[in-house]
Amino acid sequence: MSDSDNEKRDKRPPVVAAGDDPWAKWRQPAAPAVPESSRTERPAPVVADVPAAEKPRTRPLGTLSPIKAAPVRASGKKPYGKPEKPEAGTKPRVHPQSRGGKASDVRPPRSAPQPVAPRDPADVPSGVRLSKVMSERGMCSRREADLWIERGWVFVNGEQISELGSRIEPDAEITISKEAVKDQAKQVTILLHKPVGYVSGQPEPDCKPAVTLITAESWMRQSGDPEFKPWMLRGLAPAGRLDIDSTGLLVFTQDGRIAKKLIGDDSQVEKEYLVRVSGQMIPNGLELLRHGLELDGKPLRQAWVKQLNEDQLHFILKEGKKRQIRRMCELVGLRVIGLKRVRIGKVRLGDLPLGQWRFLRADEGF
């Protein structure tokens, strides 16, 4: 055996003399060795007889209690866990609210829809909405009608109506108060000579809206005009459109009656245009422009079209689809290179300078 083996086996610390050990007073004295002959067996504890019901539930260390089986219902099915396989000749049970599952699952039959009881004619509201009747009669727009009704400015057969959604007979007599007349008189209508490069409606990217041209500096004054105020621009909307490449008369108004008359679905107001074109018209093209063309799958209304010279046409329409004249000319082999609107209804552009505007006079009407 080598010396290194002795060093590995003897790992006890060396014995230090009592005088040299600084921890001696804290050390516990070593327990005296008990001879083997003096060891005695410890007597077993005495356990009194205890009834089984009162004995504590104990188990020896290192053992596991057995897993108890889940209680079984009277039906013989487990309350949880995987469902048991159905017996032969029986259908599997499927919960009525289950979703999905296998193709072999059986779903409960759907209940037949309950019949809906017919509505009592007495419960159906009779008449027509008051605001709709006022709009159809050209008294105001529906929005204005609702506002006047809320303020109590509307009378039906002499009775004041102040509840929104009220229904009346179509032939009922409708009158408005002096306050409504004054409110309507404050609404302005503006005529603008729109230049090329401005859009009439919602501004597009890198485009300027035509309404920005309505300023005190670009106002062409007339006798009897009201004083221009910034509040007049509130609620001012274009009644009709002119595309960015077109010029001419453009109407802005706060009056719902005028807007409905000019751009309503049943509008019969004429719009007059001078159009400069290029290209060669197809045979019978002029007759097609007057009547016989379709746009977006719908036939166009009859138009009045005259050829003024080789490169200029004169249009009078009673509708205003998007880029209508340009698209009509393309269908007959022409390309529009210039378009100017000179009249709407009875109102003419006249001598209104390009980029300027004026108020609609009291003696004018569309």
Contacts in CASP RR format, 6 or more apart in sequence:
PFRMAT RR
TARGET T0000
AUTHOR 0000-0000-0000
METHOD contacts of the structure
MODEL  1
MSDSDNEKRDKRPPVVAAGDDPWAKWRQPAAPAVPESSRTERPAPVVADV
PAAEKPRTRPLGTLSPIKAAPVRASGKKPYGKPEKPEAGTKPRVHPQSRG
GKASDVRPPRSAPQPVAPRDPADVPSGVRLSKVMSERGMCSRREADLWIE
RGWVFVNGEQISELGSRIEPDAEITISKEAVKDQAKQVTILLHKPVGYVS
GQPEPDCKPAVTLITAESWMRQSGDPEFKPWMLRGLAPAGRLDIDSTGLL
VFTQDGRIAKKLIGDDSQVEKEYLVRVSGQMIPNGLELLRHGLELDGKPL
RQAWVKQLNEDQLHFILKEGKKRQIRRMCELVGLRVIGLKRVRIGKVRLG
DLPLGQWRFLRADEGF
18 24 0 8 1.000
21 27 0 8 1.000
59 65 0 8 1.000
70 78 0 8 1.000
70 79 0 8 1.000
70 80 0 8 1.000
71 79 0 8 1.000
72 78 0 8 1.000
73 79 0 8 1.000
77 83 0 8 1.000
77 84 0 8 1.000
78 84 0 8 1.000
83 92 0 8 1.000
83 93 0 8 1.000
86 92 0 8 1.000
86 93 0 8 1.000
91 106 0 8 1.000
92 104 0 8 1.000
92 105 0 8 1.000
92 106 0 8 1.000
94 105 0 8 1.000
94 106 0 8 1.000
94 107 0 8 1.000
94 108 0 8 1.000
96 108 0 8 1.000
98 105 0 8 1.000
98 107 0 8 1.000
125 167 0 8 1.000
126 167 0 8 1.000
127 167 0 8 1.000
127 168 0 8 1.000
127 169 0 8 1.000
127 170 0 8 1.000
128 167 0 8 1.000
128 168 0 8 1.000
128 169 0 8 1.000
128 170 0 8 1.000
129 165 0 8 1.000
129 166 0 8 1.000
129 167 0 8 1.000
130 145 0 8 1.000
130 149 0 8 1.000
130 154 0 8 1.000
130 156 0 8 1.000
130 161 0 8 1.000
130 165 0 8 1.000
130 166 0 8 1.000
130 167 0 8 1.000
130 168 0 8 1.000
130 174 0 8 1.000
131 142 0 8 1.000
131 145 0 8 1.000
131 146 0 8 1.000
131 149 0 8 1.000
131 164 0 8 1.000
131 165 0 8 1.000
132 142 0 8 1.000
133 168 0 8 1.000
133 170 0 8 1.000
133 172 0 8 1.000
133 174 0 8 1.000
134 140 0 8 1.000
134 142 0 8 1.000
134 145 0 8 1.000
134 154 0 8 1.000
134 174 0 8 1.000
135 141 0 8 1.000
135 142 0 8 1.000
135 145 0 8 1.000
135 260 0 8 1.000
137 174 0 8 1.000
138 257 0 8 1.000
138 260 0 8 1.000
138 261 0 8 1.000
139 145 0 8 1.000
139 174 0 8 1.000
139 176 0 8 1.000
139 257 0 8 1.000
140 148 0 8 1.000
140 184 0 8 1.000
140 256 0 8 1.000
140 257 0 8 1.000
141 256 0 8 1.000
141 257 0 8 1.000
141 259 0 8 1.000
141 260 0 8 1.000
143 256 0 8 1.000
144 184 0 8 1.000
144 256 0 8 1.000
145 154 0 8 1.000
146 164 0 8 1.000
148 154 0 8 1.000
148 176 0 8 1.000
148 180 0 8 1.000
148 183 0 8 1.000
149 161 0 8 1.000
149 162 0 8 1.000
149 163 0 8 1.000
149 164 0 8 1.000
149 165 0 8 1.000
149 166 0 8 1.000
150 162 0 8 1.000
150 164 0 8 1.000
151 162 0 8 1.000
151 179 0 8 1.000
151 180 0 8 1.000
152 160 0 8 1.000
152 161 0 8 1.000
152 162 0 8 1.000
152 177 0 8 1.000
153 176 0 8 1.000
153 177 0 8 1.000
153 179 0 8 1.000
153 180 0 8 1.000
153 183 0 8 1.000
154 160 0 8 1.000
154 161 0 8 1.000
154 162 0 8 1.000
154 174 0 8 1.000
154 175 0 8 1.000
154 176 0 8 1.000
154 177 0 8 1.000
154 180 0 8 1.000
155 161 0 8 1.000
155 174 0 8 1.000
155 175 0 8 1.000
155 176 0 8 1.000
155 177 0 8 1.000
156 166 0 8 1.000
156 168 0 8 1.000
156 172 0 8 1.000
156 173 0 8 1.000
156 174 0 8 1.000
157 172 0 8 1.000
157 173 0 8 1.000
158 173 0 8 1.000
158 175 0 8 1.000
161 168 0 8 1.000
168 174 0 8 1.000
184 255 0 8 1.000
187 253 0 8 1.000
187 254 0 8 1.000
187 255 0 8 1.000
187 256 0 8 1.000
188 226 0 8 1.000
188 232 0 8 1.000
188 236 0 8 1.000
188 253 0 8 1.000
188 254 0 8 1.000
188 255 0 8 1.000
188 359 0 8 1.000
188 360 0 8 1.000
189 251 0 8 1.000
189 252 0 8 1.000
189 253 0 8 1.000
189 254 0 8 1.000
189 255 0 8 1.000
189 258 0 8 1.000
189 359 0 8 1.000
189 360 0 8 1.000
190 214 0 8 1.000
190 236 0 8 1.000
190 251 0 8 1.000
190 252 0 8 1.000
190 253 0 8 1.000
190 357 0 8 1.000
190 358 0 8 1.000
190 359 0 8 1.000
190 360 0 8 1.000
191 249 0 8 1.000
191 250 0 8 1.000
191 251 0 8 1.000
191 347 0 8 1.000
191 349 0 8 1.000
191 352 0 8 1.000
191 357 0 8 1.000
191 358 0 8 1.000
191 359 0 8 1.000
191 360 0 8 1.000
192 210 0 8 1.000
192 213 0 8 1.000
192 214 0 8 1.000
192 249 0 8 1.000
192 250 0 8 1.000
192 251 0 8 1.000
192 252 0 8 1.000
192 355 0 8 1.000
192 356 0 8 1.000
192 357 0 8 1.000
193 247 0 8 1.000
193 248 0 8 1.000
193 249 0 8 1.000
193 250 0 8 1.000
193 349 0 8 1.000
193 352 0 8 1.000
193 353 0 8 1.000
193 354 0 8 1.000
193 355 0 8 1.000
193 356 0 8 1.000
193 357 0 8 1.000
194 200 0 8 1.000
194 210 0 8 1.000
194 213 0 8 1.000
194 242 0 8 1.000
194 246 0 8 1.000
194 247 0 8 1.000
194 248 0 8 1.000
194 249 0 8 1.000
194 250 0 8 1.000
194 355 0 8 1.000
195 213 0 8 1.000
195 247 0 8 1.000
195 354 0 8 1.000
195 355 0 8 1.000
196 244 0 8 1.000
196 245 0 8 1.000
196 246 0 8 1.000
196 247 0 8 1.000
197 207 0 8 1.000
197 208 0 8 1.000
197 244 0 8 1.000
197 245 0 8 1.000
198 207 0 8 1.000
198 208 0 8 1.000
198 209 0 8 1.000
198 210 0 8 1.000
198 212 0 8 1.000
198 213 0 8 1.000
198 244 0 8 1.000
199 207 0 8 1.000
199 208 0 8 1.000
199 209 0 8 1.000
199 210 0 8 1.000
199 243 0 8 1.000
199 244 0 8 1.000
200 209 0 8 1.000
200 210 0 8 1.000
200 238 0 8 1.000
200 240 0 8 1.000
200 241 0 8 1.000
200 242 0 8 1.000
200 243 0 8 1.000
200 250 0 8 1.000
201 209 0 8 1.000
201 210 0 8 1.000
201 238 0 8 1.000
201 241 0 8 1.000
202 209 0 8 1.000
203 209 0 8 1.000
204 244 0 8 1.000
207 244 0 8 1.000
210 238 0 8 1.000
210 242 0 8 1.000
210 250 0 8 1.000
211 233 0 8 1.000
211 236 0 8 1.000
211 238 0 8 1.000
211 252 0 8 1.000
213 355 0 8 1.000
213 356 0 8 1.000
213 357 0 8 1.000
214 233 0 8 1.000
214 236 0 8 1.000
214 252 0 8 1.000
214 357 0 8 1.000
216 228 0 8 1.000
218 355 0 8 1.000
218 356 0 8 1.000
218 357 0 8 1.000
219 228 0 8 1.000
219 356 0 8 1.000
219 357 0 8 1.000
219 358 0 8 1.000
220 352 0 8 1.000
220 353 0 8 1.000
220 356 0 8 1.000
220 357 0 8 1.000
220 358 0 8 1.000
221 358 0 8 1.000
222 358 0 8 1.000
222 359 0 8 1.000
222 361 0 8 1.000
224 361 0 8 1.000
225 358 0 8 1.000
225 359 0 8 1.000
226 359 0 8 1.000
232 254 0 8 1.000
234 254 0 8 1.000
235 254 0 8 1.000
236 252 0 8 1.000
236 253 0 8 1.000
236 254 0 8 1.000
237 252 0 8 1.000
237 253 0 8 1.000
237 254 0 8 1.000
237 259 0 8 1.000
238 250 0 8 1.000
238 251 0 8 1.000
238 252 0 8 1.000
239 251 0 8 1.000
239 252 0 8 1.000
239 253 0 8 1.000
239 258 0 8 1.000
239 259 0 8 1.000
239 262 0 8 1.000
239 263 0 8 1.000
240 250 0 8 1.000
240 251 0 8 1.000
240 262 0 8 1.000
240 263 0 8 1.000
240 320 0 8 1.000
241 320 0 8 1.000
241 322 0 8 1.000
242 248 0 8 1.000
242 250 0 8 1.000
242 341 0 8 1.000
243 322 0 8 1.000
243 323 0 8 1.000
243 326 0 8 1.000
245 338 0 8 1.000
245 339 0 8 1.000
246 338 0 8 1.000
246 339 0 8 1.000
246 340 0 8 1.000
246 341 0 8 1.000
247 339 0 8 1.000
247 340 0 8 1.000
247 341 0 8 1.000
247 354 0 8 1.000
248 340 0 8 1.000
248 341 0 8 1.000
248 342 0 8 1.000
248 349 0 8 1.000
249 341 0 8 1.000
249 342 0 8 1.000
249 343 0 8 1.000
249 344 0 8 1.000
249 347 0 8 1.000
249 348 0 8 1.000
249 349 0 8 1.000
249 352 0 8 1.000
250 341 0 8 1.000
251 258 0 8 1.000
251 262 0 8 1.000
251 344 0 8 1.000
251 347 0 8 1.000
251 360 0 8 1.000
253 259 0 8 1.000
253 360 0 8 1.000
258 366 0 8 1.000
260 267 0 8 1.000
261 267 0 8 1.000
261 269 0 8 1.000
261 366 0 8 1.000
262 269 0 8 1.000
262 344 0 8 1.000
262 366 0 8 1.000
267 318 0 8 1.000
267 319 0 8 1.000
268 318 0 8 1.000
269 318 0 8 1.000
269 344 0 8 1.000
269 345 0 8 1.000
269 366 0 8 1.000
270 316 0 8 1.000
270 317 0 8 1.000
270 318 0 8 1.000
270 343 0 8 1.000
270 344 0 8 1.000
270 345 0 8 1.000
271 316 0 8 1.000
271 317 0 8 1.000
271 318 0 8 1.000
271 320 0 8 1.000
271 341 0 8 1.000
271 343 0 8 1.000
271 344 0 8 1.000
271 345 0 8 1.000
272 314 0 8 1.000
272 315 0 8 1.000
272 316 0 8 1.000
272 341 0 8 1.000
272 342 0 8 1.000
272 343 0 8 1.000
272 344 0 8 1.000
273 314 0 8 1.000
273 315 0 8 1.000
273 316 0 8 1.000
273 317 0 8 1.000
273 325 0 8 1.000
273 339 0 8 1.000
273 340 0 8 1.000
273 341 0 8 1.000
273 342 0 8 1.000
274 308 0 8 1.000
274 312 0 8 1.000
274 313 0 8 1.000
274 314 0 8 1.000
274 339 0 8 1.000
274 340 0 8 1.000
274 342 0 8 1.000
275 312 0 8 1.000
275 313 0 8 1.000
275 314 0 8 1.000
275 315 0 8 1.000
275 325 0 8 1.000
275 329 0 8 1.000
275 336 0 8 1.000
275 338 0 8 1.000
275 339 0 8 1.000
275 340 0 8 1.000
276 311 0 8 1.000
276 312 0 8 1.000
276 336 0 8 1.000
276 337 0 8 1.000
276 338 0 8 1.000
276 339 0 8 1.000
277 311 0 8 1.000
277 312 0 8 1.000
277 313 0 8 1.000
277 329 0 8 1.000
277 334 0 8 1.000
277 335 0 8 1.000
277 336 0 8 1.000
277 337 0 8 1.000
277 338 0 8 1.000
278 311 0 8 1.000
278 334 0 8 1.000
278 335 0 8 1.000
278 337 0 8 1.000
279 333 0 8 1.000
279 334 0 8 1.000
279 335 0 8 1.000
280 333 0 8 1.000
280 334 0 8 1.000
281 332 0 8 1.000
281 333 0 8 1.000
281 334 0 8 1.000
282 288 0 8 1.000
282 332 0 8 1.000
282 333 0 8 1.000
285 332 0 8 1.000
286 305 0 8 1.000
286 307 0 8 1.000
286 332 0 8 1.000
288 331 0 8 1.000
288 332 0 8 1.000
289 303 0 8 1.000
289 305 0 8 1.000
289 313 0 8 1.000
289 315 0 8 1.000
289 328 0 8 1.000
289 329 0 8 1.000
289 332 0 8 1.000
290 302 0 8 1.000
290 303 0 8 1.000
290 304 0 8 1.000
290 305 0 8 1.000
291 300 0 8 1.000
291 302 0 8 1.000
291 303 0 8 1.000
292 299 0 8 1.000
292 300 0 8 1.000
293 299 0 8 1.000
293 300 0 8 1.000
293 328 0 8 1.000
293 331 0 8 1.000
294 300 0 8 1.000
295 321 0 8 1.000
295 324 0 8 1.000
295 327 0 8 1.000
295 328 0 8 1.000
296 321 0 8 1.000
300 319 0 8 1.000
300 321 0 8 1.000
300 324 0 8 1.000
300 328 0 8 1.000
301 317 0 8 1.000
301 318 0 8 1.000
301 319 0 8 1.000
303 315 0 8 1.000
303 316 0 8 1.000
303 317 0 8 1.000
303 318 0 8 1.000
304 315 0 8 1.000
304 316 0 8 1.000
304 317 0 8 1.000
305 313 0 8 1.000
305 314 0 8 1.000
305 315 0 8 1.000
305 316 0 8 1.000
306 313 0 8 1.000
306 314 0 8 1.000
307 313 0 8 1.000
307 314 0 8 1.000
308 314 0 8 1.000
313 329 0 8 1.000
315 325 0 8 1.000
317 324 0 8 1.000
317 325 0 8 1.000
321 327 0 8 1.000
325 336 0 8 1.000
325 339 0 8 1.000
326 336 0 8 1.000
326 339 0 8 1.000
329 335 0 8 1.000
329 336 0 8 1.000
341 349 0 8 1.000
342 348 0 8 1.000
342 349 0 8 1.000
342 350 0 8 1.000
343 349 0 8 1.000
344 366 0 8 1.000
345 365 0 8 1.000
345 366 0 8 1.000
346 364 0 8 1.000
346 365 0 8 1.000
346 366 0 8 1.000
347 360 0 8 1.000
347 364 0 8 1.000
347 365 0 8 1.000
347 366 0 8 1.000
352 358 0 8 1.000
END
